[in-house]
Amino acid sequence: RENSSENILSSANRLLLHEGRLMLAESTRLLDVYLFLFEDFLLITKIKRNKKKHGGSDTSLIPVCPSLTPELQSFIREGGFCTVLDQPIPLDRLILKNVEPI
């Protein structure tokens, strides 16, 4: 949703607390997602794999932000990327519950 008065992702002072892969159960299917937990919100992204190989280009030479986990750096070098799945979830509105493993 657009909000012209504030861009929630633009804060230069935001602290990334944790990131990692997760399988998200969505009604009848499982989604491979990558989570970014910031100090004020949770961002859920969908992992996309680039199926096309760029003719002769060496993706291992693509510069990747050193602050990303080695797993995510490797994924990006292989041509993968993450797209935002939904609006960021503010932590003050997030409820966590323990559930039994499937």
N, C-alpha and C positions, 0 to 999 in steps of 0.2 A: 504494500500500500504506500502510495506517495505521501510524503509529508514535507511540504516546502519549507517549513520553519526550522526543521532539524534533520540532519542526516545522521542516523544512529551509528553508522559504521565509520564516521569520519574522525572520531576523536584520536588525536595523536598520543594521548596519555593513557589509553586503554591498555590494560594488562592481560595478556593471554595466560591463563592458569594451567590449562591442560588441553590436549587435542588427541584424537585417535579415531580409529575405525570402529564401527558398530553395525550389527545387523538390526534393522528396524522392522518390526512386524507390522505390516499394514494390511488389514482385513484378510485378504487371501494370498498375499505374497510377502516375501522378505526383500527388503531393500538394503543394498550395500551403501552405507552412509559414512561420512566423516564429520565428526563433531569438533567444534571449537568452543571451549568454555572460557569466556572472558569474565572479568570481575563483576560485570553487571548484566550479562546476558549469555544465553546459549544459542549458538548458531549451528543449524543442521544443514549439511550440504550433501548432495547426491553425487556419488562417484561416477564419473563418465570415463570410459576408455575410448581413445581415439582408434577406430578400426582401420583407418587409412594410414598407410605408411607414406610419408613424404619422400618423393623420389630422390634417393641417395643422400638425404640429409641425415646427419648424425645427431640424434636428439640427446646424446650423452654430453654434448657441448653446450646445451642450453643452460644459461646461468639460473640458479635457483637460490632463493633467499636462504641464507645459512641458519636462520632461526627456526626453520621448519624441521620437523622430525626427519630422520634419515628415511623412514618409510615413505613419507609424503614427498620428499625430494626425489626419491627413486621413481615413484609413481608419475610425477610430473615429467621427469626426464624420458619416461617411456611413452609420453604423449597423452597422458591422462590429465584430467582436470576436474574440478569440483564446481557444481552450480548450486546456488542457494535453493534449498527445498521449500522453505516457507519463511515467514517473518521471524526475526530473532525473538527468542523467548526471554523476557526480563526475569532475572532470578528471583525478584520479589513476588512473582506470580507463578513460580515453578514449584510443583509438589513432587517429591521423590518418594517412591514406595519400593520396598523389597518384594520381588516376585520369585516364585520357584522357577528354576531353569526348565526350558522346554525340552 
